[in-house]
């Protein structure tokens, strides 16, 4: 792999995760005036509009198979993932969701191995790093307390992690179609919004645009729409194209770290010794997962 190409991918992944890790603050503030599904819908509509304004060039006519891949990516990564995560939050603790969703790199690795065997090979360090990172995230999240099991919500959170893994693999496939990351992200957003529309009636969606008269709420919604959606899904696509689905997904381990540090700075939540230990373990897991030491899956001979 070209060194500059890989460096570009790592930078793109890091930018994405830094912003995604801060979305907790904006979402928490917006929940005072908006329902979760309203935040979800508005942020992606804003993101789609921004991407269209930045790069309005239409995509060439695609095959039915390619369109189906975009539709699947929109359904998984834009619609279903966030709906599952939001519903899970109503049936289990936010801490449970944060830890469970972080296992998505493991699902991504499995899907990539079985459906894109020629792309990426797994090594023992990936699994060791995964274990260290998940333990670290658990240490940060629960601060020495026992995890409380809430079957329905926890299963939904696990389903969300699996769905995100599907999105990662689909994004990898889409990256080979020859379009720019802005075009592919915009097209994926379109399908995601279309799939989202029927769910608005189920969750009592309210259009009520008067809420945007609150400058603070508008600023946070724009952050989610322009930053966390438009920009981050483009940079995530760039990272997947450069590094592959598995290596990019590993950066998800850092999201809880960024969230906790941001909460400490903005919401003045305490940083404890357990937080520092968990952060160190999570980052160690990230670096371990990047190592290439053959273990469970050996490169097949031609």
C-alpha positions in Angstrom: 0.0 0.0 0.0 1.3 3.5 -0.9 2.5 5.2 2.3 1.0 8.6 1.4 -2.3 6.9 0.5 -2.3 5.1 3.8 -1.4 8.3 5.7 -4.4 10.0 4.1 -6.7 7.2 5.2 -5.4 7.3 8.8 -5.9 11.1 8.9 -9.4 10.9 7.5 -10.3 8.2 10.0 -8.9 10.2 12.9 -10.8 13.4 11.9 -14.0 11.3 11.6 -13.7 9.8 15.0 -12.7 13.0 16.7 -15.9 14.7 15.5 -18.1 11.6 16.1 -16.8 11.4 19.6 -18.1 15.0 20.3 -21.6 14.4 18.9 -22.7 13.2 22.3 -22.7 16.8 23.6 -24.8 18.2 20.8 -27.2 15.3 20.8 -27.7 15.6 24.5 -28.5 19.3 24.2 -30.8 18.9 21.3 -32.8 16.1 23.0 -34.4 18.9 25.2 -36.3 20.2 22.2 -36.2 17.3 19.6 -37.0 13.6 19.6 -34.1 11.3 18.6 -35.8 10.5 15.2 -36.2 14.2 14.5 -32.5 14.9 15.2 -31.6 11.9 12.9 -33.8 13.1 10.0 -32.8 16.8 10.1 -29.1 16.1 10.4 -29.0 13.9 7.3 -31.3 16.2 5.3 -28.8 19.0 6.1 -25.9 16.8 5.3 -27.4 15.8 1.9 -28.2 19.4 1.0 -24.6 20.5 1.9 -23.0 17.7 -0.2 -25.2 18.6 -3.1 -24.3 22.3 -2.9 -20.6 21.5 -2.6 -20.5 19.0 -5.5 -23.7 19.0 -7.6 -22.3 16.9 -10.4 -24.7 14.0 -11.1 -23.5 10.4 -11.1 -23.4 8.4 -14.3 -26.1 5.8 -14.8 -25.3 2.7 -12.7 -26.1 -0.9 -13.0 -29.0 -2.3 -10.9 -26.5 -4.2 -8.8 -24.6 -0.9 -8.0 -27.8 0.9 -7.1 -28.8 -2.0 -4.9 -25.5 -1.7 -3.1 -26.0 2.1 -2.5 -29.6 1.3 -1.3 -28.3 -1.3 1.1 -25.6 1.1 2.4 -28.2 3.8 3.0 -30.5 1.5 4.7 -27.8 0.0 7.0 -25.5 3.0 7.8 -27.9 5.9 7.7 -31.3 4.5 8.7 -31.2 1.2 10.5 -28.0 1.7 12.5 -29.2 4.9 14.1 -32.8 3.7 14.7 -31.5 0.6 16.4 -29.1 2.6 18.6 -31.8 5.1 19.5 -34.3 2.4 20.4 -31.7 0.5 22.4 -31.1 3.6 24.5 -34.7 3.5 25.6 -34.4 -0.1 26.8 -30.9 -0.2 28.3 -28.3 2.0 29.8 -26.3 4.4 27.6 -23.1 2.9 29.0 -24.2 -0.5 27.8 -24.9 0.8 24.3 -21.5 2.6 24.2 -19.6 -0.6 25.0 -21.7 -3.0 22.9 -21.6 -0.8 19.8 -17.8 -0.7 20.0 -17.6 -4.4 19.0 -18.5 -3.5 15.4 -14.8 -3.8 14.3 -15.1 -7.5 15.2 -18.2 -8.0 13.1 -16.5 -5.9 10.3 -13.5 -8.3 10.4 -15.7 -11.4 10.1 -17.8 -10.0 7.2 -14.8 -8.8 5.4 -13.1 -12.2 5.7 -16.2 -14.1 4.4 -17.4 -11.7 1.7 -14.2 -9.9 0.6 -11.5 -12.4 1.2 -9.1 -10.8 -1.2 -9.2 -7.5 0.6 -7.8 -7.9 4.1 -6.3 -10.7 6.1 -6.7 -10.9 9.9 -3.9 -11.6 12.3 -3.7 -12.6 16.0 -2.9 -9.1 17.1 -6.3 -7.9 15.7 -8.1 -10.2 18.2 -5.8 -9.4 21.1 -6.2 -5.7 20.4 -9.9 -6.1 20.2 -10.0 -7.7 23.6 -7.8 -5.1 25.2 -9.8 -2.2 23.7 -13.2 -3.6 24.7 -11.9 -4.2 28.3 -10.5 -0.6 28.3 -13.9 0.8 27.1 -15.6 -1.2 29.8 -13.2 0.1 32.5 -13.9 3.7 31.3 -17.6 3.3 31.1 -18.5 1.4 34.2 -15.8 2.8 36.5 -15.5 -0.4 38.5 -19.2 -1.1 38.7 -20.9 -4.3 37.4 -22.6 -4.1 34.0 -26.3 -4.3 34.3 -27.9 -6.6 31.7 -31.0 -5.3 29.9 -31.6 -8.1 27.3 -33.9 -6.2 24.8 -31.8 -3.0 24.6 -28.5 -4.8 24.7 -29.5 -7.1 21.9 -30.6 -4.1 19.8 -27.3 -2.4 20.5 -25.5 -5.6 19.4 -27.6 -5.6 16.2 -26.6 -2.0 15.6 -23.0 -3.0 15.8 -23.5 -5.8 13.2 -25.5 -3.4 11.0 -22.6 -0.8 11.0 -20.2 -3.6 10.1 -22.5 -4.3 7.0 -22.3 -0.6 6.1 -18.5 -0.7 6.4 -18.2 -3.6 4.0 -20.7 -2.0 1.6 -18.8 1.2 1.7 -15.6 -0.7 0.8 -17.4 -2.2 -2.2 -18.8 1.2 -3.3 -15.3 2.8 -3.1 -14.4 0.7 -6.2 -17.1 2.2 -8.4 -14.9 5.1 -9.4 -16.9 8.0 -8.0 -15.8 10.7 -5.6 -16.4 10.2 -1.9 -18.7 13.2 -1.9 -20.9 11.7 -4.7 -21.0 8.2 -3.1 -21.8 9.7 0.4 -24.6 11.9 -1.1 -26.2 9.0 -2.9 -26.0 6.9 0.2 -27.6 9.7 2.2 -30.5 9.9 -0.3 -31.4 6.2 0.1 -31.0 6.5 3.9 -33.4 9.4 4.0 -35.9 7.6 1.8 -35.8 4.6 4.1 -36.1 6.8 7.1 -39.3 8.6 6.0 -41.8 5.7 6.8 -40.3 5.5 10.3 -41.2 9.1 11.0 -44.8 8.3 11.2 -44.1 5.5 13.7 -42.1 7.7 16.1 -44.5 10.8 16.0 -42.2 13.0 14.0 -43.0 16.8 14.2 -41.8 19.1 11.4 -42.2 22.3 13.6 -39.3 24.3 12.1 -39.9 27.1 14.6 -37.6 25.2 17.0 -34.7 26.4 14.8 -35.3 29.9 16.0 -33.2 28.9 18.9 -29.7 29.8 17.8 -28.0 27.4 20.2 -30.1 24.5 18.9 -29.5 25.5 15.3 -25.8 25.6 15.8 -25.7 22.1 17.3 -28.0 20.7 14.5 -25.7 22.3 11.9 -22.7 20.7 13.7 -24.4 17.3 13.4 -25.6 17.9 9.8 -22.5 19.5 8.3 -19.8 18.1 10.5 -20.9 14.7 11.9 -22.9 13.8 8.8 -21.7 15.5 5.6 -18.0 15.8 6.4 -17.5 12.7 8.5 -19.3 10.2 6.2 -17.1 11.6 3.4 -13.9 11.2 5.4 -15.0 7.8 6.6 -15.5 6.8 3.0 -12.0 8.1 2.1 -10.5 6.1 5.0 -12.3 2.9 4.0 -11.1 3.3 0.4 -7.5 3.9 1.6 -7.2 1.5 4.5 -9.9 -1.0 4.0 -13.0 -1.7 6.1 -11.3 -3.5 9.0 -8.5 -1.1 9.6 -10.9 1.9 9.4 -13.4 0.3 11.8 -10.7 -0.1 14.4 -10.8 3.6 15.0 -14.3 3.2 16.5 -12.5 2.1 19.7 -11.5 5.8 20.2 -15.1 7.2 20.1 -15.8 6.5 23.9 -12.4 8.1 24.7 -13.3 11.3 22.9 -16.8 11.3 24.3 -15.5 11.0 27.9 -12.8 13.6 27.4 -15.2 16.0 25.8 -17.7 15.5 28.6 -15.0 16.4 31.1 -14.1 19.6 29.3 -17.6 20.8 28.4 -19.9 19.2 31.0 -17.2 19.3 33.7 -17.6 15.6 34.4 -14.7 14.1 36.4 -11.8 12.3 34.9 -10.9 9.5 37.3 -7.9 7.1 37.5 -10.2 4.4 36.0 -10.9 6.8 33.1 -7.1 7.2 32.5 -6.5 3.4 32.8 -9.4 2.7 30.4 -8.2 5.2 27.9 -4.6 3.8 28.0 -6.0 0.3 27.4 -8.3 1.4 24.6 -5.5 3.1 22.7 -3.2 0.2 23.3 -5.9 -2.1 21.8 -6.1 0.2 18.8 -2.3 0.0 18.1 -2.2 -3.8 18.7 -5.0 -4.3 16.2 -3.0 -2.5 13.6 -0.2 -5.0 13.8 0.2 -7.6 11.1 1.2 -10.9 12.6 -0.5 -13.9 10.9 -2.3 -16.1 13.4 -5.8 -17.3 12.6 -6.0 -16.6 8.9 -3.1 -17.2 6.6 -2.7 -15.6 3.2 -3.9 -18.1 0.6 -1.4 -19.1 -2.1 -2.2 -18.3 -5.7 
